[in-house]
Amino acid sequence: MEQKTLPVYPAIFRWDKDYQGYEVIFPDIPFRTCGKTLELAFLMACDLLRLVLEEHVVPMPEWTVPDPTPFFEVEAEETDLVLLVRPAIYEG
């Protein structure tokens, strides 16, 4: 079975005091997600990335997925956490 290389995208994890959890922002993808804990937010980010890259859920028909922004070029606030996220893989 051929192993395909999955892209890795940077994501900004930002604490939201009103939500009491983490908002996840992808600089390259016009979707956001969230989670009450950092672990849950990370899992949600992996799922979202899978939906966009594998299931081709897109915000508008003419939109195409851009190449990932280089990690050190991501603009984030001082209190943000920037992590690299790979799409979730489900085997079934």
N, CA and C of each residue as an Amber inpcrd file, in Angstrom:
protein
   276
   0.8400000  -1.1840000   0.0000000   0.0000000   0.0000000   0.0000000
   0.8860000   1.2490000   0.0000000   0.5800000   2.1670000  -0.8930000
   1.3890000   3.3740000  -1.0260000   1.0940000   4.3460000   0.1120000
   2.1530000   4.8330000   0.7300000   2.0260000   5.8070000   1.8170000
   2.1130000   7.1950000   1.2120000   1.0600000   8.0040000   1.3880000
   1.1310000   9.3490000   0.8310000   1.5820000  10.3340000   1.9080000
   2.2730000  11.3470000   1.4560000   2.7690000  12.3650000   2.3680000
   1.6560000  13.3620000   2.6560000   1.3860000  13.5590000   3.9180000
   0.3510000  14.5040000   4.3090000   0.9800000  15.8520000   4.6330000
   0.3910000  16.9290000   4.1620000   0.9440000  18.2530000   4.4580000
   0.7390000  18.6190000   5.9230000   1.5860000  19.4780000   6.3940000
   1.5020000  19.9710000   7.7690000   1.2710000  21.4750000   7.6890000
   0.2530000  21.9410000   8.4040000  -0.0980000  23.3660000   8.3770000
   0.0640000  23.9640000   9.7720000   0.5410000  25.2100000   9.8480000
   0.6040000  25.8650000  11.1560000  -0.7990000  26.2910000  11.5970000
  -1.0300000  26.2050000  12.8890000  -2.2920000  26.6440000  13.4710000
  -1.9890000  27.4610000  14.7190000  -2.7930000  28.4840000  14.9270000
  -2.6520000  29.3490000  16.0960000  -3.6930000  28.9150000  17.1230000
  -3.2350000  28.5940000  18.3130000  -4.1130000  28.2140000  19.4160000
  -4.1640000  29.4030000  20.3710000  -5.3490000  29.9710000  20.5000000
  -5.5300000  31.1960000  21.2650000  -6.5690000  30.9570000  22.3660000
  -6.1970000  31.2680000  23.6000000  -7.1240000  31.1250000  24.7200000
  -8.2460000  32.1540000  24.5870000  -9.4750000  31.6950000  24.7120000
 -10.6440000  32.5720000  24.6400000 -11.2890000  32.5790000  26.0200000
 -11.1690000  33.6890000  26.7110000 -11.6590000  33.7410000  28.1020000
 -13.1800000  33.6610000  28.1830000 -13.8890000  34.1460000  27.1620000
 -15.3500000  34.0560000  27.1780000 -15.8100000  32.6110000  26.9860000
 -15.1690000  31.8980000  26.0770000 -15.4980000  30.5000000  25.7900000
 -14.9100000  29.5710000  26.8550000 -13.8540000  30.0340000  27.5070000
 -13.0930000  29.2200000  28.4690000 -12.5080000  27.9870000  27.7760000
 -11.8980000  28.2380000  26.6360000 -11.2550000  27.1920000  25.8660000
 -10.3630000  27.8070000  24.8010000  -9.8860000  26.9840000  23.9070000
  -8.9560000  27.4300000  22.8760000  -9.6500000  27.5780000  21.5270000
  -9.4170000  28.7000000  20.8880000  -9.8330000  28.9150000  19.5090000
  -8.6410000  28.5110000  18.6450000  -8.9090000  27.8520000  17.5290000
  -7.8360000  27.4400000  16.6230000  -8.0300000  28.1430000  15.2910000
  -6.9910000  28.8490000  14.8710000  -7.0190000  29.6360000  13.6440000
  -5.9300000  29.1110000  12.7110000  -6.3200000  28.7590000  11.5000000
  -5.3420000  28.3820000  10.4780000  -5.1000000  29.6050000   9.5970000
  -3.8740000  30.1200000   9.5490000  -3.6030000  31.2890000   8.7080000
  -3.9090000  31.0540000   7.2210000  -3.8470000  29.7960000   6.7790000
  -4.0010000  29.4860000   5.3580000  -5.3890000  28.9900000   4.9780000
  -6.2290000  28.7150000   5.9450000  -7.5330000  28.1080000   5.6820000
  -8.6160000  28.9500000   6.3640000  -9.6440000  29.3660000   5.6250000
 -10.6490000  30.2660000   6.1970000 -11.7240000  29.5560000   7.0450000
 -11.2780000  28.6390000   7.8910000 -12.1520000  27.9730000   8.8530000
 -11.4800000  28.0440000  10.2170000 -12.2990000  27.9980000  11.2540000
 -11.7830000  27.9580000  12.6250000 -12.4590000  26.8320000  13.3640000
 -11.8170000  26.4030000  14.4410000 -12.4130000  25.4090000  15.3170000
 -12.0160000  25.7620000  16.7420000 -12.4180000  24.9320000  17.6940000
 -12.1120000  25.2280000  19.0920000 -12.1930000  23.9610000  19.9270000
 -11.7620000  24.0750000  21.1640000 -11.8450000  22.9730000  22.1180000
 -11.6660000  23.5040000  23.5240000 -12.3150000  22.8630000  24.4710000
 -12.2440000  23.3120000  25.8720000 -10.8520000  23.1100000  26.4730000
 -10.1210000  22.1070000  25.9820000  -8.7520000  21.8760000  26.4400000
  -7.8240000  21.9930000  25.2310000  -6.5460000  22.1540000  25.4840000
  -5.5780000  22.2340000  24.3940000  -5.5690000  20.9240000  23.6040000
  -5.6650000  19.8000000  24.2980000  -5.6800000  18.5040000  23.6200000
  -6.8970000  18.3790000  22.6930000  -8.0700000  18.7400000  23.1890000
  -9.2780000  18.6640000  22.3730000  -9.2120000  19.6420000  21.1970000
  -8.6990000  20.8300000  21.4400000  -8.5570000  21.8170000  20.3590000
  -7.6240000  21.2870000  19.2760000  -6.5450000  20.6090000  19.6780000
  -5.6020000  20.0430000  18.7130000  -6.2790000  18.9510000  17.8800000
  -7.0460000  18.0770000  18.5380000  -7.7590000  17.0180000  17.8240000
  -8.7800000  17.5980000  16.8480000  -9.4690000  18.6430000  17.2720000
 -10.4420000  19.3040000  16.4010000  -9.7390000  19.9410000  15.2020000
  -8.5540000  20.4970000  15.4290000  -7.7820000  21.0970000  14.3400000
  -7.3690000  20.0300000  13.3260000  -6.9530000  18.8640000  13.7990000
  -6.5870000  17.7620000  12.9030000  -7.7860000  17.3260000  12.0750000
  -8.9470000  17.2420000  12.7110000 -10.1770000  16.8660000  12.0050000
 -10.5620000  17.9040000  10.9550000 -10.4860000  19.1610000  11.3320000
 -10.8250000  20.2250000  10.3890000  -9.9040000  20.1900000   9.1710000
  -8.6340000  20.0180000   9.4220000  -7.6750000  19.9660000   8.3220000
  -7.9680000  18.7690000   7.4070000  -8.3510000  17.6390000   7.9790000
  -8.7270000  16.4830000   7.1690000  -9.9350000  16.7920000   6.2890000
 -10.9300000  17.4490000   6.8580000 -12.1200000  17.7970000   6.0800000
 -11.7730000  18.6700000   4.8850000 -10.8950000  19.6230000   5.0940000
 -10.5240000  20.5430000   4.0120000  -9.6460000  19.8470000   2.9690000
  -8.6510000  19.0960000   3.4180000  -7.6860000  18.5090000   2.4830000
  -8.1530000  17.1950000   1.8670000  -8.8130000  16.3560000   2.6380000
  -9.1960000  15.0340000   2.1400000 -10.6290000  14.9920000   1.6230000
 -11.5370000  15.6630000   2.2920000 -12.9440000  15.6290000   1.9050000
 -13.3240000  16.8040000   1.0090000 -12.3770000  17.7150000   0.8210000
 -12.5540000  18.8690000  -0.0610000 -13.7310000  19.7560000   0.3450000
 -13.8960000  19.9210000   1.6600000 -14.8760000  20.8830000   2.1590000
 -14.2150000  22.2510000   2.0130000 -14.7990000  23.1000000   1.1900000
 -14.1860000  24.3970000   0.8990000 -15.1930000  25.5160000   1.1460000
 -14.7040000  26.7180000   1.4810000 -15.6010000  27.8240000   1.7880000
 -16.3500000  28.3750000   0.5800000 -15.7760000  28.2180000  -0.6070000
 -16.4270000  28.6770000  -1.8320000 -15.8910000  27.8320000  -2.9860000
 -16.6790000  27.6150000  -4.0180000 -16.2890000  26.6840000  -5.0880000
 -14.9440000  26.9800000  -5.7530000 -14.6090000  28.2300000  -5.9330000
 -13.3750000  28.5610000  -6.6510000 -12.1250000  28.5540000  -5.7730000
 -12.2940000  28.3320000  -4.4710000 -11.1690000  28.3560000  -3.5350000
 -10.3410000  27.0940000  -3.6590000  -9.0360000  27.2360000  -3.6430000
  -8.1370000  26.0800000  -3.6150000  -7.2450000  26.1860000  -2.3850000
  -6.8360000  25.0610000  -1.8930000  -6.0000000  25.0230000  -0.6860000
  -4.6110000  25.5450000  -1.0300000  -4.1570000  26.5580000  -0.3070000
  -2.8130000  27.0940000  -0.5750000  -1.7350000  26.2350000   0.0880000
  -0.5090000  26.4660000  -0.3010000   0.6100000  25.8340000   0.3920000
   0.6640000  26.3860000   1.8180000   1.1760000  25.5860000   2.7430000
   1.2620000  26.0720000   4.1270000   2.2140000  27.2660000   4.2650000
   1.8440000  28.1820000   5.1340000   2.7350000  29.2810000   5.4840000
   3.9100000  28.7100000   6.2610000   5.1440000  29.1210000   5.9660000
   6.2720000  28.6490000   6.7660000   6.0700000  28.9990000   8.2460000
   6.4320000  28.0820000   9.1070000   6.1940000  28.2130000  10.5440000
   6.6510000  29.5680000  11.0930000   7.8560000  29.9870000  10.7570000
   8.4050000  31.2230000  11.3370000   7.8380000  32.4960000  10.7060000
   6.9500000  32.3490000   9.7290000   6.2930000  33.5090000   9.1320000
   4.8700000  33.7130000   9.6550000   4.4260000  32.8420000  10.5450000
   3.0790000  32.9550000  11.0990000   3.0400000  34.1530000  12.0480000
   2.0600000  35.0190000  11.8380000   1.8890000  36.1830000  12.7030000
   0.8950000  35.8440000  13.7950000   1.3860000  35.8460000  15.0280000
   0.5570000  35.4780000  16.1710000   0.8250000  36.4400000  17.3140000
  -0.1130000  36.4700000  18.2430000   0.0560000  37.3060000  19.4280000
   1.0300000  36.6340000  20.3970000   1.5720000  37.4140000  21.2910000
   2.5750000  36.9170000  22.2290000   2.0700000  35.7570000  23.0860000
   0.7960000  35.7630000  23.4190000   0.2390000  34.7190000  24.2770000
  -0.2870000  33.5070000  23.5020000  -0.2290000  33.5580000  22.1670000
  -0.6920000  32.4460000  21.3410000   0.3320000  31.3110000  21.3380000
  -0.1710000  30.1340000  21.0420000   0.6760000  28.9690000  20.8410000
   0.5300000  28.5750000  19.3750000   1.6470000  28.4810000  18.6600000
   1.6070000  28.0830000  17.2520000   2.1580000  26.6620000  17.1590000
   1.3320000  25.7640000  16.6110000   1.7160000  24.3670000  16.4580000
   1.5280000  23.9440000  15.0130000   2.2820000  22.9370000  14.6060000
   2.1020000  22.3520000  13.2850000   1.0840000  21.2280000  13.3980000
   0.1220000  21.2280000  12.4870000  -0.9780000  20.2690000  12.5400000
  -1.0000000  19.4470000  11.2510000  -1.1650000  18.1420000  11.4280000
  -1.2920000  17.2120000  10.3060000  -2.7400000  16.7260000  10.2850000
  -3.3180000  16.5000000   9.1020000  -4.7130000  16.0470000   9.0570000
  -4.8930000  14.7120000   9.7800000  -6.0360000  14.5430000  10.4030000
  -6.3790000  13.2810000  11.0760000  -6.4980000  12.1850000  10.0280000
  -6.1010000  10.9810000  10.3880000  -6.2180000   9.8280000   9.4930000
  -7.1150000   8.8090000  10.1660000  -8.1430000   8.4050000   9.4530000
  -9.0470000   7.3820000   9.9740000  -9.0070000   6.1980000   9.0350000
  -8.7400000   5.0420000   9.5960000  -8.7360000   3.8260000   8.7900000
  -9.9760000   3.0200000   9.1380000 -10.6130000   2.5290000   8.1270000
 -11.8220000   1.7960000   8.4360000 -12.2610000   0.8560000   7.3950000
